[in-house]
Amino acid sequence: MQITLKLASPFVRVMNVEKDSIRFRLTEDATVGMLVDALKRTYPALGNEPLFDQAMVFINGNNINRQQDTETLLREGDSVYMLPVFAGG
């Protein structure tokens, strides 16, 4: 199965990719948790990126709580957006 992964600029830099949108292949039964694991294997620098561990995940525009919904199934053609959470003051 193939999804479109859209990345916020901090992740584009850490992953050292040229675009903020990449096609990513997963198994047919892939979940959000499996996607996160696959990204960390493919882009090892993400494992050292604290913003990635706290990132918000959107699937086709719907916010997925990654801490609770890691078993959410992905489907062919899904658009997944990963957005770091920033705090300000």
C-alpha positions as a Markdown table, in Angstrom:
| # | Residue | x | y | z |
|---|---|---|---|---|
| 1 | Met | 0.0 | 0.0 | 0.0 |
| 2 | Gln | 1.2 | 3.5 | -0.7 |
| 3 | Ile | 0.4 | 6.7 | 1.3 |
| 4 | Thr | 1.3 | 10.3 | 0.9 |
| 5 | Leu | 3.3 | 11.6 | 3.9 |
| 6 | Lys | 3.2 | 15.3 | 4.4 |
| 7 | Leu | 5.9 | 16.8 | 6.7 |
| 8 | Ala | 6.3 | 20.0 | 8.6 |
| 9 | Ser | 9.6 | 21.7 | 7.9 |
| 10 | Pro | 11.4 | 20.5 | 11.1 |
| 11 | Phe | 10.9 | 16.9 | 9.9 |
| 12 | Val | 12.0 | 17.7 | 6.3 |
| 13 | Arg | 15.3 | 19.0 | 7.7 |
| 14 | Val | 15.9 | 16.1 | 10.1 |
| 15 | Met | 15.0 | 13.5 | 7.4 |
| 16 | Asn | 17.1 | 15.3 | 4.8 |
| 17 | Val | 14.4 | 15.0 | 2.1 |
| 18 | Glu | 14.0 | 17.5 | -0.7 |
| 19 | Lys | 10.2 | 17.8 | -0.5 |
| 20 | Asp | 7.6 | 18.2 | 2.3 |
| 21 | Ser | 5.5 | 15.5 | 0.7 |
| 22 | Ile | 6.8 | 12.0 | 0.0 |
| 23 | Arg | 5.2 | 8.7 | -1.1 |
| 24 | Phe | 5.7 | 5.9 | 1.5 |
| 25 | Arg | 5.1 | 2.2 | 1.1 |
| 26 | Leu | 3.6 | 0.1 | 3.9 |
| 27 | Thr | 2.1 | -3.3 | 4.2 |
| 28 | Glu | -1.7 | -3.6 | 3.6 |
| 29 | Asp | -2.5 | -3.9 | 7.3 |
| 30 | Ala | -0.4 | -1.0 | 8.4 |
| 31 | Thr | -1.3 | 1.2 | 11.4 |
| 32 | Val | -0.2 | 4.6 | 12.5 |
| 33 | Gly | 2.1 | 3.0 | 15.0 |
| 34 | Met | 3.7 | 0.8 | 12.2 |
| 35 | Leu | 4.1 | 4.0 | 10.1 |
| 36 | Val | 6.0 | 5.7 | 13.0 |
| 37 | Asp | 8.2 | 2.6 | 13.5 |
| 38 | Ala | 8.9 | 2.4 | 9.7 |
| 39 | Leu | 9.8 | 6.1 | 9.5 |
| 40 | Lys | 12.3 | 5.7 | 12.4 |
| 41 | Arg | 13.9 | 2.7 | 10.7 |
| 42 | Thr | 14.1 | 4.5 | 7.3 |
| 43 | Tyr | 15.2 | 7.8 | 8.7 |
| 44 | Pro | 17.2 | 7.0 | 11.9 |
| 45 | Ala | 17.7 | 10.7 | 12.8 |
| 46 | Leu | 14.0 | 10.8 | 13.7 |
| 47 | Gly | 14.7 | 8.6 | 16.6 |
| 48 | Asn | 16.8 | 11.4 | 18.2 |
| 49 | Glu | 14.2 | 14.1 | 17.4 |
| 50 | Pro | 12.0 | 14.9 | 20.5 |
| 51 | Leu | 9.6 | 16.8 | 18.3 |
| 52 | Phe | 8.8 | 13.6 | 16.4 |
| 53 | Asp | 7.8 | 11.7 | 19.5 |
| 54 | Gln | 5.2 | 14.3 | 20.3 |
| 55 | Ala | 4.0 | 15.0 | 16.8 |
| 56 | Met | 0.4 | 15.4 | 16.0 |
| 57 | Val | -0.8 | 13.0 | 13.2 |
| 58 | Phe | -3.6 | 13.9 | 10.8 |
| 59 | Ile | -5.1 | 11.3 | 8.4 |
| 60 | Asn | -7.0 | 12.8 | 5.5 |
| 61 | Gly | -7.4 | 16.0 | 7.7 |
| 62 | Asn | -8.6 | 14.2 | 10.8 |
| 63 | Asn | -6.5 | 14.5 | 14.0 |
| 64 | Ile | -5.4 | 11.2 | 15.3 |
| 65 | Asn | -4.2 | 11.1 | 18.9 |
| 66 | Arg | -1.0 | 9.1 | 18.4 |
| 67 | Gln | -0.6 | 8.2 | 22.0 |
| 68 | Gln | -4.1 | 6.5 | 22.1 |
| 69 | Asp | -4.8 | 5.6 | 18.4 |
| 70 | Thr | -1.6 | 3.9 | 17.3 |
| 71 | Glu | -3.7 | 1.0 | 16.1 |
| 72 | Thr | -5.6 | 3.2 | 13.6 |
| 73 | Leu | -5.5 | 1.4 | 10.3 |
| 74 | Leu | -4.1 | 3.3 | 7.2 |
| 75 | Arg | -5.6 | 2.8 | 3.8 |
| 76 | Glu | -4.2 | 2.9 | 0.3 |
| 77 | Gly | -4.0 | 6.5 | -0.8 |
| 78 | Asp | -4.3 | 8.1 | 2.6 |
| 79 | Ser | -2.7 | 11.4 | 3.2 |
| 80 | Val | -0.9 | 11.5 | 6.5 |
| 81 | Tyr | 0.4 | 14.9 | 7.9 |
| 82 | Met | 2.8 | 15.0 | 10.8 |
| 83 | Leu | 3.0 | 18.3 | 12.7 |
| 84 | Pro | 5.3 | 19.0 | 15.6 |
| 85 | Val | 3.7 | 20.4 | 18.7 |
| 86 | Phe | 5.2 | 23.7 | 19.8 |
| 87 | Ala | 4.7 | 25.4 | 23.1 |
| 88 | Gly | 5.2 | 29.1 | 23.4 |
| 89 | Gly | 5.0 | 31.7 | 26.1 |
